[in-house]
Amino acid sequence: ARQEKFIDRFAAVYTPLVVAAAVLTALVPTLLFGQYLWNSPGGYGWLHRSLSLLMIGCPCALIVSTPVTIISGLTRAARAGVIFKGGVYLESLSRSKLAAFDKTGTLTLGKPVILTVKAVDCEGGEHCEPCNDLLALASSLEYYSTHPLGQAVVNAAQERSVHTRYRPAEQLELLNGRGQQGYVNGKMATVGSLPLFDAEHQVPAELRQETLAAESQGQTTMLVCDGERVRGFLGAQDGVRPEAQAVVAALKQRGMHTVMLTGDNAETAEQVAGLVGLDESHAGLLPEEKYKLLGELKQKYGQVLMVGDGSNDSPALASADIGIGMGGAGNAQVLETADVVLMQDDLNQLPFAFDLSRYVNRLIRQNISISLGVKVTVAVLALFGLTPLWVAVLADIGITLIVTLNGMRAIGFQPADLKLVGLLQ
């Protein structure tokens, strides 16, 4: 942790200075001013005073004060299902000025449902043969996908019993975060966003209008083509997490600016941002664009944390000052990339982690203040010959015990917000 490193550097300078001061305390008054080196009827001699100074100057309490607090905080976090990959992240989390969120699977439930299936040659109704074939083709391309949208396509195809119409696509290739393509029955097929198709294909005007209309209703759309022929589009919608609005409000109360970074369309992004109360949203972003935008936000706001689920946001998680991964249990990508992992799929752990970080820093400051305050007081008394050696010994051991017990209070940390009480279990 940063403060622990500072204390270690401080102790490396502080300890030799204390030893030098103790030696000078014993020699200077006796050699230059003829004072008593040994104890006399008039009081403690300067050797006794120097030993008291040396004893109370021992940096044990200072060195112990930070790591015991950090370890206690890490223990408390782990019990609540929050894994910090090092004390530096626990210590620095509460200094974050901006919280950036991914949308799918982070602010939303990550369980989208296909609402619209519209083929170009639709025969009337979404369950017509062309629409079912469109869904089957998309399912072939998304068969191996771990993204929530891809899984929604496969689930919809299974519900209509068309998921076995085509074999899983071969030679799959991701298209820069906007879709993917592969060979289905030996023919190149693509599924992706409207911007991708606008750049690579000729989208029929009527289909384009229908796609935009679906997006205006908050749906995430995917177009499908085989070869050069655009077959139609699918529209999916994902529910907002029930706790998202309260969590965003809690972070804003703690002085953080909140933004959303998503590759989804602007209409859907604005709808979700409005529902949860974010300060701003940025839509239509590729993974590298999220990375670049985070760098700009760092320059503007200072320390930035990024919250995501590891799907298309790994570069952003890695580039943020603190990357926070959602749903770490069973998600190897999140466990590998994030600096802080929320093991439960619950955003309430985020303000809990923030408050715990703030509490741990407060305990560290208390420990440092107590240690220095007592040591300075006893050292001054020792120089004036008012402190027996046993008092200096007792003060040094006692203050080490006090800061240790004070730091261990982090294990019993309880969030002030009653909504987070479930995390105490």
Secondary structure, DSSP 8 states (H G I E B T S, - for coil): -HHHHHHHHHHHHHHHHHHHHHHHHHHHHHHHH---SS-BTTB--HHHHHHHHHHHT-THHHHHHHHHHHHHHHHHHHHTTEEESSHHHHHHGGG--EEEE-IIIIIB-S--EEEEEEETT--SSTTSHHHHHHHHHHHHHHTT--SHHHHHHHHHHHHTT-TTSS---EEEEE-TTSEEEEEETTEEEEEE-HHHHHHHS---HHHHHHHHHHHHTT-EEEEEEETTEEEEEEEEE--B-TTHHHHHHHHHHTT-EEEEE-SS-HHHHHHHHHHHT-SEEE-S--HHHHHHHHHHHHHHHSSEEEEE-SSS-HHHHHHSSEEEEE--TT-HHHHHH-SEEE-SS-TTHHHHHHHHHHHHHHHHHHHHHHHHHHHHHHHHHHHTT---HHHHHHHHHHHHHHHHHHHGGGGG---SSGGGGGGG-
